[in-house]
Structures are given as C-alpha cells and as structure tokens.
Amino acid sequence: MKNKIDVAVLGLGGMGSTHAGAAKASPYVNKIYGYEPDAERAALRGKELDIEATSDLDAIMNNPAIKLIYIASINGVHSAQAIRAMRAGKSVLCEKPMGETLAEAQKMVEVQQETGQFLQIGFELHYSKIYMQAKQWIDEGLIGTPVNCHCRYYCSEFHSKNSWRSNSTGTLIGEKLSHYLDLQRWFVGSPVEEVFSMNAPNVVDYFNHPDNHQINLRFANGAAANLNFVMYIAESDHRDPLLEMLEKQSDDGHTLTYYIFGTKGAIETDVFRRRIRRWVFTDSPERLVSAIAETITYDKAEDQIWIHNTHGQNVHIAELVATGMAPENPVTDSFETMKVGFAAEISEKERRIVKLSELN
Ligand SMILES: NC(=O)c1ccc[n+]([C@@H]2O[C@H](COP(=O)([O-])OP(=O)(O)OC[C@H]3O[C@@H](n4cnc5c(N)ncnc54)[C@H](O)[C@@H]3O)[C@@H](O)[C@H]2O)c1
C-alpha cells in the first residue's frame, strides 16, 4: 500500500485503546506510537496495547514520520495538545470536547486556520449507522422540515469517585452531551440562536459539576430542541453503557432516544431497543393521520457500528490523512456545537436565556 503513515495516540486509557486498535486495523498505518505523561504508565500501556509508548512528548512532536495524532487524553489538555501538534505540522483527530473553556476551543479553531492543518473533532456519532440513517431520511425529505427534536439520555453513574471526570470543573455537557447537541444541530440543519438550560440539585454529591441537565435550543428557522440528561437512575454499572452491557441494561433505567418531529413525519432512534423507525403524516377529512412507514432493527453483534462507531471513524480518518483529503466535519462546525454547550453552562449559572451571538 502506498501512502502509509506513522501515527501517535496521546492518552492510552480506554479511548486510547480504541484509537490504537483502529490504527492497527487501518491499511494506511505503518507504525503506531503512544504517549502517557508518566513513564511507568507509558511502559505498561505500551506493552498492553503492543505499541511503542513514551512519556516524552517532544519525541512524538519532533518525529517527522508521524503524520497523524489521535488525542485521547483527559479533556483539560485537548486544546493545548491539538495546538502543539498542528504547529508541529501534524494532522489531528481530537476527542471531544474541544477543551473545557470557550477560549480553549476558540484557540484550536484559530490555530487550525493559521496552520491549515487537518483537524477533526471525534464526533463519531456522524459515523454511527442509527444516526446516519436518521440524517439520510431527513435529507431525503421523508419527514418534511424537522421542527422539534427531543433527546432523552438516562444512565448510571459510571465515572466513579475521585476520577478525572468526577473531579473536573468541565461539565458533562462538554464531556458527554456535546455528542448529542451536535446531533441535534446536524438533524435540524439550522443555526442555533438561543439556549436555555436548567439543572436540578445533584444526587451524585461527589461530582464537581451537575449530574443532570435540561437543555433547550431555539434554531434560526424556528425549530426547537430539548436534551434531557440524568446520570443516576439506571442500575449501576462501572462500564460505559454505550460500549457494553446493552443487553443487561435494557429496561434497567438506561434510556437513549431521539424523537425528530418534522412537518410530514417523524423519526425515533432507540439505542436500547436496537431500533430506528419513521412515521409519515397525511391529511384526511377528519384529522392529521400518522402511520409507521418503516422500521429497521439490527443485531447485537452490530451494536458498535450502529451506535458508537469510533473505530470506523478512526480507521477512516487515517485514510483521509494518508491520501491528503480534507476533514469530513469542519472544525468550525464542531466549534458551533461547543458554543451551544458553553451557552448552556452560562444559562444554568445565570438562570437566563443565552443568545449564541453573545459568545462571538
Ligand atoms: N467519542 C466518545 O464516544 C468517547 C468515549 C469515551 C471517551 N472519550 C474521550 O476520550 C478521552 C479519554 O477518555 P477515556 O475514557 O479514555 O479516559 P481514561 O481515564 O480511560 O484515559 C485517559 C488517559 O489519559 C492519560 N493522561 C492523563 N494526563 C494526560 C496528558 N497530559 N496527556 C496525555 N494523556 C494523559 C491518563 O493517564 C489515562 O491513561 C476523553 O477526552 C473523553 O471525553 C470519547
């Protein structure tokens, strides 16, 4: 294979392991390097993942054969590491969020524009079939104009006490809900103008941030969206509910659904039922009539590619970089999603509607 590149993964935890696995699966990747700040952990994880790992970040940045860097480190260093990599001439796939502050995210965009480097944010749900199918039905006009989009996401507390996630001042809006806000923007296809968000008092008292959010969006075309998230109802499980245990978690409190209501029909995605379906609305002399027009289900073995396709995204990103293609999701678009999340945080703190234009 021509065009083979060397790649590096920064942060060799759970997601770093997924990124290293995807790099191994790519025919465009030659050698895989890894980075962890602690030398002992670098050695341990390098061995476990069977890659060459180091605690010397300069060695990664100064290695001209490394063309692509996957950033899977903790959120507080995403922006600084992406900026450093782009300035070192590397292409970057950076996990969400684009930092924990608006300024960090903004800086990433500025440096991408200044360097012209490839930078894509890991909004992998754009590569997950259940959401791609919803987007396809919308683009085919099968539900008319989307006017209302509701997401419900309830899960167990699986971040644990004294982890970087529970101790973070960055909220779960960036860490987790940015994916789901991003999808709402993708489905509705109109700029977000206003954000109003509320959070109730915490049940998980050892989190340094809220454990629940009710985020409302108003789009420029008049459409509305709501995202309702709670992180304590389901039977406790210490693993990512999107990755594993779907079977066990079904009907134990875990919920992850979208309802996208359009002028001519509607779509429902339901992760725990492994199902996507759509309705068609028609007129009749008496009233508006609604009928289920199509239902697609899939097998347990296909969970990953339907609901959480980071692997597929990353294999594809290696090909894009090796063959000199542009990112498929421009970073400016991902930044709009981040802005919606930061607006929701301001809205919760200041108990008011926040216009997105205030963040410009
Ligand atoms: N796209 C998704 O669906 C998805 C899912 C899970 C995690 N993520 C993202 O991936 C990132 C990592 O999450 P995780 O679940 O692997 O967490 P994790 O705790 O399993 O791993 C984080 C790793 O980063 C290392 N680390 C700490 N400081 C670092 C630094 N300065 N530079 C490099 N590495 C450092 C830690 O030692 C640890 O090995 C997070 O940004 C998270 O938001 C995305």
The ligand as an ORCA input file, in Angstrom:
! r2SCAN-3c Opt
* xyz 0 1
  N     -16.133      9.645     21.454
  C     -16.577      9.006     22.508
  O     -17.650      8.467     22.498
  C     -15.723      8.942     23.735
  C     -15.912      7.910     24.654
  C     -15.071      7.843     25.764
  C     -14.102      8.815     25.942
  N     -13.974      9.827     25.027
  C     -12.964     10.882     25.242
  O     -11.670     10.294     25.234
  C     -10.829     10.951     26.186
  C     -10.234      9.919     27.134
  O     -11.284      9.245     27.804
  P     -11.048      7.779     28.411
  O     -12.386      7.200     28.610
  O     -10.068      7.044     27.600
  O     -10.413      8.148     29.830
  P      -9.341      7.279     30.630
  O      -9.325      7.838     32.003
  O      -9.595      5.825     30.444
  O      -7.942      7.618     29.902
  C      -7.350      8.874     29.936
  C      -5.856      8.655     29.800
  O      -5.199      9.922     29.627
  C      -3.996      9.861     30.387
  N      -3.494     11.213     30.633
  C      -3.568     11.975     31.760
  N      -2.986     13.175     31.545
  C      -2.535     13.155     30.255
  C      -1.818     14.084     29.447
  N      -1.464     15.287     29.912
  N      -1.507     13.725     28.184
  C      -1.854     12.514     27.687
  N      -2.531     11.596     28.425
  C      -2.860     11.913     29.680
  C      -4.371      9.073     31.629
  O      -3.223      8.603     32.298
  C      -5.237      7.997     31.026
  O      -4.464      6.902     30.604
  C     -11.703     11.988     26.870
  O     -11.492     13.233     26.266
  C     -13.114     11.541     26.601
  O     -14.032     12.609     26.507
  C     -14.748      9.886     23.933
*
